[in-house]
Amino acid sequence: MTPRARASARDTPRIPGTLRALAAVGGALCVALTVGATGAAPSHATPESPQQPPGQPPLEPQQPPPAQPVPPQPPVPPPAPPEPPPSEPLVLTPPVAPLAPPPGPPVAADPLSIGDAAVDTTGGWLPDGVTLSPFDVSNPILSQLDPALLRAVQDAARTAQAQGVDIRVNSGWRSKGFQQRLFDNAVRNYGSVAAAAELVAGPDVSKHVTGQAVDIAPVEADMWLIANGRQFGLCQIYANEIWHFELATDQYGNCPPLLPNAAG
């Protein structure tokens, strides 16, 4: 057998180095083909700066466009408070009036007073020119008269009416206060108490205050009563007052002699 000659290390081809070189060439060729086909470097390559033509000024780096200002937004109003739930309609209940106390026993009224007659300065007053029918008993001037005197005047008025004479009343009952007012006015008008007493009696002696005197109008009725009043018990009392009448006949139907005035 022929012995195998030993090969030297230098004579042995270095295949691994050759393969590495071929692999590198093949990779570079793939890169070149990719760039030529797409015009862009592969994603892992670093982009190169754009080439500036010779003789041109250097390109300024491009700045990003300024951000557009954001227009101010109107303030958002706070949310409205929730509406309260609907309430029940208010129902008003009228107050209950307290029960009135039971009526007490009737109190007898003073037939000669309305209110406090001592200070009542209008009880029995009539405006000037106003007269009453003897039958108008709704007015205290007549309703507060002595009942016998009122009946006599009414009887006389019926008889006089049949003869064409209209009997009217211009004064009857008067309160003490009103009589005092009349007397005080007479004192001022006539200058003294004595002169006033001849025309107006004081409240302590006036028959009007006790409902026992009545003044008649007009003059025709006065004259008729002076002539015919005694048959009804009515008499003129004072010579200077033809309108003033009282129940004054005696048992024979005669009137007393006239007094000169209210002072006697």
C-alpha positions as CSV (number, residue, x, y, z in Angstrom):
1,M,0.0,0.0,0.0
2,T,1.2,3.3,-0.9
3,P,1.3,5.5,2.1
4,R,-1.1,8.8,2.1
5,A,0.9,11.8,1.8
6,R,0.2,14.4,4.6
7,A,-1.3,17.5,3.5
8,S,0.0,20.8,4.8
9,A,-2.1,23.2,6.5
10,R,-1.3,25.9,4.0
11,D,-2.4,23.6,1.2
12,T,-5.9,23.1,2.7
13,P,-8.4,25.6,1.3
14,R,-10.1,27.9,3.9
15,I,-13.7,27.2,3.1
16,P,-15.2,28.9,6.0
17,G,-13.5,32.3,5.3
18,T,-14.6,32.1,1.7
19,L,-18.1,31.4,2.6
20,R,-18.1,34.4,4.9
21,A,-16.9,36.6,2.2
22,L,-19.5,35.3,-0.2
23,A,-22.2,35.9,2.4
24,A,-21.1,39.5,2.9
25,V,-21.1,40.1,-0.9
26,G,-24.5,38.6,-1.2
27,G,-25.9,40.8,1.6
28,A,-24.4,43.9,0.1
29,L,-25.9,42.9,-3.3
30,C,-29.4,42.4,-1.7
31,V,-29.2,45.9,-0.1
32,A,-28.2,47.4,-3.4
33,L,-31.0,45.7,-5.2
34,T,-33.5,46.8,-2.5
35,V,-32.4,50.4,-2.7
36,G,-32.6,50.4,-6.5
37,A,-36.0,48.9,-6.6
38,T,-37.7,51.1,-3.8
39,G,-35.5,54.2,-3.8
40,A,-35.4,54.0,0.0
41,A,-32.9,52.6,2.4
42,P,-34.0,49.6,4.5
43,S,-35.7,50.4,7.7
44,H,-32.7,49.7,9.8
45,A,-30.5,52.0,7.8
46,T,-29.8,55.6,9.0
47,P,-31.2,58.2,6.5
48,E,-28.7,60.4,4.9
49,S,-29.1,64.1,4.8
50,P,-30.2,65.5,1.4
51,Q,-27.4,66.3,-0.9
52,Q,-27.1,70.0,-1.7
53,P,-26.2,70.9,-5.2
54,P,-22.8,72.6,-5.5
55,G,-22.8,76.4,-5.4
56,Q,-26.2,76.7,-3.5
57,P,-26.5,78.2,0.0
58,P,-26.9,75.7,2.7
59,L,-30.5,74.7,3.3
60,E,-32.0,75.9,6.5
61,P,-33.5,73.2,8.6
62,Q,-37.3,73.1,8.1
63,Q,-39.2,74.3,11.2
64,P,-42.4,72.6,12.1
65,P,-45.5,74.7,11.4
66,P,-46.7,76.8,14.3
67,A,-49.5,75.3,16.3
68,Q,-52.9,76.9,15.6
69,P,-54.3,78.8,18.6
70,V,-57.2,77.2,20.2
71,P,-60.2,79.6,20.3
72,P,-61.4,80.3,23.8
73,Q,-64.4,78.2,24.8
74,P,-67.4,80.0,26.4
75,P,-67.7,79.2,30.1
76,V,-70.0,76.3,30.8
77,P,-72.8,77.5,33.1
78,P,-73.3,75.6,36.3
79,P,-76.0,73.0,36.2
80,A,-79.5,74.3,37.2
81,P,-80.6,73.3,40.6
82,P,-83.2,70.5,40.5
83,E,-86.8,71.7,40.6
84,P,-88.6,71.1,43.8
85,P,-91.3,68.5,43.7
86,P,-94.8,70.0,43.2
87,S,-96.4,70.9,46.5
88,E,-99.9,70.2,47.5
89,P,-102.3,73.2,46.9
90,L,-102.8,75.3,50.0
91,V,-106.3,75.1,51.3
92,L,-107.3,77.9,53.6
93,T,-109.7,77.0,56.4
94,P,-111.8,79.9,57.6
95,P,-111.4,80.6,61.3
96,V,-114.1,79.3,63.5
97,A,-115.9,82.1,65.3
98,P,-116.2,81.6,69.0
99,L,-119.5,80.7,70.3
100,A,-121.4,83.7,71.6
101,P,-122.4,83.6,75.3
102,P,-126.0,82.8,75.9
103,P,-128.2,85.9,76.1
104,G,-128.7,87.2,79.6
105,P,-132.0,88.4,81.0
106,P,-133.5,91.5,79.2
107,V,-132.6,94.8,80.7
108,A,-135.3,97.3,81.0
109,A,-134.5,100.4,78.9
110,D,-134.8,103.9,80.2
111,P,-137.7,105.3,78.1
112,L,-136.3,108.8,78.5
113,S,-132.7,108.2,77.4
114,I,-130.7,107.1,74.3
115,G,-127.2,106.2,75.3
116,D,-126.1,108.5,78.1
117,A,-128.7,111.2,77.9
118,A,-126.7,113.5,80.1
119,V,-124.0,113.9,77.5
120,D,-126.0,113.1,74.4
121,T,-126.0,116.5,72.6
122,T,-128.0,115.4,69.6
123,G,-130.8,113.2,71.0
124,G,-134.0,114.9,69.9
125,W,-132.4,117.1,67.3
126,L,-133.9,117.7,63.9
127,P,-132.4,119.8,61.0
128,D,-133.9,123.2,60.4
129,G,-137.0,123.0,58.3
130,V,-137.5,119.2,58.9
131,T,-140.7,118.0,60.6
132,L,-142.2,114.6,61.4
133,S,-145.6,113.0,61.0
134,P,-147.1,112.2,64.4
135,F,-147.2,108.6,63.3
136,D,-143.4,108.4,62.6
137,V,-142.7,106.5,65.8
138,S,-139.4,105.1,64.4
139,N,-137.8,108.4,65.5
140,P,-137.0,108.7,69.2
141,I,-138.4,112.2,69.1
142,L,-141.8,110.5,69.1
143,S,-141.1,107.0,70.4
144,Q,-139.7,108.4,73.6
145,L,-142.7,110.6,74.3
146,D,-145.1,109.8,77.1
147,P,-147.5,107.3,75.5
148,A,-150.6,109.3,76.6
149,L,-149.2,112.5,75.0
150,L,-148.4,110.7,71.8
151,R,-151.9,109.2,71.5
152,A,-153.4,112.7,72.1
153,V,-151.4,114.3,69.3
154,Q,-152.2,111.4,66.9
155,D,-155.9,111.7,67.6
156,A,-155.8,115.5,67.1
157,A,-153.8,115.0,63.8
158,R,-156.5,112.7,62.4
159,T,-159.3,115.2,63.2
160,A,-157.3,118.1,61.9
161,Q,-156.5,116.2,58.7
162,A,-160.2,115.7,58.1
163,Q,-160.6,119.5,58.3
164,G,-157.7,120.1,55.9
165,V,-155.1,121.0,58.5
166,D,-151.8,119.0,58.5
167,I,-150.3,118.7,62.0
168,R,-146.5,118.1,62.1
169,V,-144.0,117.7,64.9
170,N,-140.7,119.6,64.9
171,S,-139.6,118.7,68.4
172,G,-140.6,116.2,71.1
173,W,-138.4,114.2,73.4
174,R,-134.9,115.6,74.0
175,S,-131.9,114.2,75.9
176,K,-130.6,116.0,78.8
177,G,-127.4,116.8,77.0
178,F,-129.3,118.2,74.0
179,Q,-131.5,120.4,76.3
180,Q,-128.4,121.7,78.0
181,R,-126.8,122.5,74.7
182,L,-130.0,124.5,73.7
183,F,-129.9,126.4,77.0
184,D,-126.2,127.2,76.7
185,N,-126.8,128.6,73.2
186,A,-129.6,130.7,74.5
187,V,-127.4,132.1,77.2
188,R,-124.8,133.1,74.6
189,N,-127.5,134.6,72.3
190,Y,-129.5,136.5,74.9
191,G,-126.6,137.5,77.2
192,S,-127.7,136.0,80.5
193,V,-129.1,133.0,82.2
194,A,-132.3,134.9,83.2
195,A,-133.0,136.0,79.7
196,A,-132.3,132.5,78.3
197,A,-134.6,130.9,80.8
198,E,-137.6,132.9,79.4
199,L,-137.3,131.0,76.1
200,V,-135.5,127.7,76.9
201,A,-136.0,125.7,80.1
202,G,-133.0,124.1,81.7
203,P,-132.5,120.4,81.5
204,D,-133.7,119.9,85.1
205,V,-137.1,121.4,84.5
206,S,-137.8,121.0,80.8
207,K,-140.9,118.9,80.0
208,H,-139.2,117.8,76.7
209,V,-136.5,115.8,78.7
210,T,-139.3,113.8,80.4
211,G,-141.2,113.3,77.1
212,Q,-144.2,115.4,78.3
213,A,-144.0,118.2,75.8
214,V,-144.3,118.5,72.0
215,D,-143.7,121.4,69.6
216,I,-146.1,121.6,66.6
217,A,-145.8,123.1,63.1
218,P,-146.8,124.9,60.9
219,V,-148.5,128.0,62.3
220,E,-151.9,126.9,60.9
221,A,-151.6,123.7,63.0
222,D,-150.7,125.7,66.1
223,M,-153.8,127.9,65.7
224,W,-156.0,124.8,65.1
225,L,-154.7,123.1,68.3
226,I,-155.1,126.3,70.4
227,A,-158.7,126.4,69.4
228,N,-159.4,122.6,69.5
229,G,-156.7,120.9,71.5
230,R,-158.5,120.8,74.8
231,Q,-160.9,118.1,73.6
232,F,-157.8,115.9,73.2
233,G,-156.3,117.2,76.5
234,L,-153.7,119.4,74.7
235,C,-153.0,122.9,76.0
236,Q,-150.7,125.8,75.1
237,I,-148.6,126.5,78.1
238,Y,-146.6,129.6,77.5
239,A,-147.9,132.8,76.0
240,N,-144.7,133.4,74.0
241,E,-144.7,129.9,72.5
242,I,-147.7,129.1,70.4
243,W,-146.1,125.8,69.3
244,H,-145.5,124.2,72.7
245,F,-148.2,121.8,73.9
246,E,-148.6,119.6,76.9
247,L,-151.3,117.4,78.4
248,A,-152.7,119.9,81.0
249,T,-156.5,120.0,81.0
250,D,-158.3,119.6,84.3
251,Q,-161.2,117.2,85.1
252,Y,-163.5,119.6,83.3
253,G,-161.5,119.7,80.1
254,N,-160.2,123.2,80.7
255,C,-156.7,124.4,80.0
256,P,-154.8,126.3,82.8
257,P,-154.0,130.0,82.4
258,L,-151.0,130.8,80.2
259,L,-147.7,131.4,81.7
260,P,-145.8,134.4,80.3
261,N,-142.8,132.3,79.4
262,A,-140.7,129.2,80.3
263,A,-139.4,131.0,83.4
264,G,-143.0,131.3,84.7
